[in-house]
Amino acid sequence: MARPRSAPPTVVLAGGHESHGGRDLTALVEGAGVRERAAAFAAAPAGRPLAEAVRSALAAGEGPVCVVPMTLGRDPGLVADSARALRWLAAGPEGRGRLALTAPFGAEHLVGWLRAAAAVAPAGALLVTAPAAGPFDDAELFRIARLVRQFGRHRWVEVAFAGGDPDLVEGAERCRLLGAGEVTAVAASFGSPFGATAPPRLRDGGPLLRPAAVAAVVAARTAAALHLLGHGEDGIAAGLDAEHGHGYAHTHEPGGPRHPHPHAHAHSRSHHHAPAPVPH
């Protein structure tokens, strides 16, 4: 049965460690603070919960369904896991021609967003915080913090993880031992920079992006994905390869099933072209 082209899209948000599995995206689903934009249908962690949310979205309307991997650039596994959750639905009768995986939410903009947050923070030290994840995703945050320091005005930019090593107390103490009189926590995630509990004497730098700014980026990703879907490209095949090059270096032997020539891969980030970041 042909689907009406005029039917509005339905948006489902895929959440990973940067949003506590989607729990920090509640405002976007409920529409709180983003009344000028349509709220997302659901937010769910990648895997079976995401597949079920997408199946419900397909059944709820006649228009296309766009899944946005809500990563700020440190969770390529979320993109790949989302693609794996969608590929069978996209091949079935309900999803064929209606289902699209958008480009990752954050692409290459996390450094710029953190610099914007740092610009309104008082002098002293910045403590860039995020929920703890795997070793490679956590290591990426140290690289990002170094770039924020390089191109910012704060002398000290340190890293700490909610539920990880170093934790927030250790990170704040390191800033003070280095000589910082005041320490401001800035979230490199969708939630609070503190997680569940705020350590003493640590200033709250607030959320990285306000709900309306997050909604604007989601809308841009959705519009771009709908354009590609109109040309027969659903983004799922590209998403399946998102983790390539993320992790331990490895070598493919000659004549392998995916690579006909030998080459090595080092830990690096995939490059994505994306719209300009939305100001904080």
C-alpha positions in Angstrom: 0.0 0.0 0.0 1.4 3.4 -1.0 2.1 5.8 1.9 1.0 9.4 1.7 4.0 11.6 1.0 2.5 14.5 3.0 2.3 12.5 6.3 4.6 14.1 8.9 7.7 12.2 10.1 7.9 10.5 13.5 11.1 10.9 15.4 12.6 8.3 17.7 15.7 9.1 19.7 18.3 6.4 20.3 20.1 6.9 23.7 23.5 5.7 24.8 25.8 6.4 27.7 25.8 10.2 27.0 22.1 10.3 27.9 21.9 7.5 30.4 20.2 5.2 27.8 17.8 8.0 26.8 16.6 8.9 30.3 18.1 12.4 30.0 16.0 13.0 26.8 12.7 13.1 28.6 12.1 16.8 27.9 12.3 16.1 24.1 9.8 13.3 24.3 7.4 15.1 26.5 7.8 18.4 24.7 8.8 20.4 27.8 10.6 23.5 26.7 10.3 22.7 23.0 6.7 23.6 22.4 7.6 25.3 19.1 8.7 21.9 17.7 7.0 18.5 17.6 8.1 16.3 20.5 9.9 13.0 19.7 7.7 9.9 19.8 10.1 8.0 22.2 13.6 7.7 23.5 15.1 4.3 24.0 18.5 2.6 24.3 19.8 0.8 21.2 18.9 -2.9 20.8 15.5 -4.5 21.5 14.0 -1.4 23.3 14.8 0.8 20.3 13.4 -1.8 17.9 10.2 -2.0 19.9 9.9 1.8 20.0 10.4 2.0 16.2 7.9 -0.7 15.6 5.3 1.2 17.7 6.1 4.4 15.8 5.6 2.7 12.5 2.2 1.4 13.6 1.1 4.7 15.0 1.2 6.6 11.8 1.5 6.5 8.0 4.5 8.8 7.6 8.3 8.1 7.7 10.0 7.3 10.9 13.5 8.8 11.6 15.8 7.4 14.3 18.4 9.9 15.6 21.5 8.5 17.3 21.8 10.8 20.3 25.6 10.9 20.6 27.7 14.0 21.0 30.4 12.2 19.0 31.9 9.9 21.7 29.7 6.9 21.2 30.1 5.4 17.7 28.8 2.1 19.1 25.4 3.7 19.6 25.2 4.5 15.8 26.2 0.9 14.9 23.9 -0.7 17.4 21.0 1.5 16.2 21.6 0.4 12.6 21.6 -3.2 13.6 18.3 -2.7 15.5 16.7 -1.2 12.4 18.0 -3.2 9.4 15.4 -6.0 9.7 12.6 -3.5 10.3 13.7 -1.5 7.3 13.5 -4.7 5.1 10.0 -5.7 6.3 6.7 -4.6 4.9 6.0 -1.9 7.6 9.4 -0.3 7.5 10.4 -0.6 3.8 10.7 2.9 2.4 9.6 4.6 5.6 12.5 4.1 8.0 15.7 6.2 8.1 18.7 6.4 10.4 19.9 10.0 10.6 23.5 11.3 11.0 24.7 11.3 14.6 23.3 14.2 16.7 26.7 15.7 17.6 29.0 14.9 14.8 32.0 17.1 15.2 30.5 19.9 17.4 31.2 18.8 21.0 34.4 21.0 21.3 32.5 24.0 20.0 29.6 23.4 22.4 31.9 23.0 25.4 33.8 26.2 24.4 30.5 28.1 24.3 29.6 26.8 27.8 33.1 27.7 29.0 32.7 31.2 27.7 30.1 32.0 30.3 31.9 30.2 33.1 33.9 32.2 35.6 37.6 32.2 35.7 39.2 29.3 37.4 39.1 25.6 36.3 36.7 23.8 34.1 35.9 20.2 35.0 34.4 18.5 31.9 32.2 15.7 33.1 30.3 12.8 31.6 28.8 9.4 32.6 31.5 6.7 32.6 31.6 4.5 29.5 34.2 2.3 27.9 38.0 3.0 27.8 38.0 4.4 24.3 35.0 6.6 24.7 36.3 7.9 28.0 39.8 8.5 26.4 38.1 10.6 23.7 36.9 13.0 26.4 40.4 13.7 27.5 41.3 14.6 23.9 38.3 16.9 23.7 39.1 18.6 27.0 42.6 19.3 25.7 41.2 21.1 22.6 38.8 23.1 24.8 41.8 24.3 26.9 43.9 25.0 23.7 41.3 27.3 22.2 39.7 28.7 25.4 40.5 31.1 28.1 40.7 28.7 31.1 44.1 27.7 32.4 42.9 24.4 33.7 40.5 22.1 31.9 40.3 18.7 33.6 38.1 15.6 33.1 36.0 13.5 35.5 33.4 10.8 35.2 30.2 10.2 37.1 30.6 6.6 38.3 34.1 6.4 36.8 37.8 7.1 37.2 38.6 9.8 38.1 35.3 10.6 39.7 34.0 14.1 40.3 35.5 14.5 43.7 38.9 13.5 42.5 38.6 15.7 39.4 37.7 18.8 41.5 40.5 18.1 44.0 43.0 17.9 41.2 41.9 21.3 39.9 42.4 22.8 43.4 45.8 21.2 43.8 46.8 22.8 40.5 45.9 26.2 41.9 42.3 26.8 40.8 40.3 28.8 43.3 36.9 28.0 41.7 35.9 24.9 39.7 33.0 24.8 37.3 31.6 21.5 36.1 30.4 21.4 32.5 28.6 18.5 31.1 29.8 16.7 27.9 26.5 14.8 27.9 22.7 15.5 27.8 22.2 15.5 31.6 23.5 17.3 34.6 27.3 17.7 34.9 27.0 16.1 38.4 25.0 13.0 37.7 22.9 12.0 40.7 24.9 13.9 43.5 26.7 17.2 43.4 30.1 17.2 45.2 30.7 20.1 47.6 32.4 23.3 46.3 31.8 22.5 42.7 29.9 25.0 40.7 27.2 23.8 38.3 27.8 25.0 34.8 24.4 23.8 33.7 23.4 21.6 30.8 25.5 21.6 27.6 22.5 22.5 25.4 19.0 23.7 26.3 16.1 21.6 25.2 15.1 24.0 22.4 18.7 23.9 21.0 18.7 20.1 21.1 15.3 20.0 19.3 16.7 22.3 16.6 19.6 19.9 15.9 17.2 16.9 15.9 15.0 18.7 13.4 18.0 19.4 11.1 19.2 15.8 11.3 15.7 14.6 10.5 15.2 16.9 7.6 18.5 15.8 6.0 17.6 12.1 6.5 14.2 12.6 4.9 15.9 14.2 1.9 18.1 11.2 1.5 15.3 8.8 2.1 13.5 10.4 -0.8 16.4 9.3 -3.0 16.4 5.7 -1.7 19.1 6.1 1.0 18.0 5.1 4.5 21.4 5.6 6.3 21.4 2.1 7.9 24.2 0.7 5.8 26.5 3.6 6.7 25.5 3.3 10.3 26.6 -0.3 10.5 30.1 0.8 9.8 30.2 3.6 12.4 32.5 1.7 14.8 35.2 1.0 12.1 38.5 2.4 13.4 37.2 2.9 17.0 39.1 0.8 19.4 42.3 -1.2 19.4 44.4 -0.9 16.3 44.1 -4.0 14.1 45.3 -5.3 10.7 43.4 -7.1 8.0 45.2 -9.9 6.2 45.3 -9.9 2.4 42.3 -11.5 0.7 40.0 -11.1 3.7 36.2 -11.0 3.1 35.9 -7.2 3.6 39.4 -5.9 2.6 41.3 -7.2 -0.4 44.5 -5.5 0.7 46.5 -5.4 3.9 46.3 -2.2 6.0 46.2 -1.1 9.6 43.7 1.0 11.5 44.6 3.2 14.4 42.1 4.6 17.0 40.5 7.6 15.3 37.2 9.3 14.9 34.9 9.0 11.8 34.5 12.3 10.0 30.9 13.5 9.3 29.8 16.6 7.4 27.0 18.2 9.3 25.1 21.5 9.7 26.7 24.2 11.8 26.3 23.8 15.6 23.4 25.5 17.4 24.6 28.2 19.9 24.3 27.3 23.6 
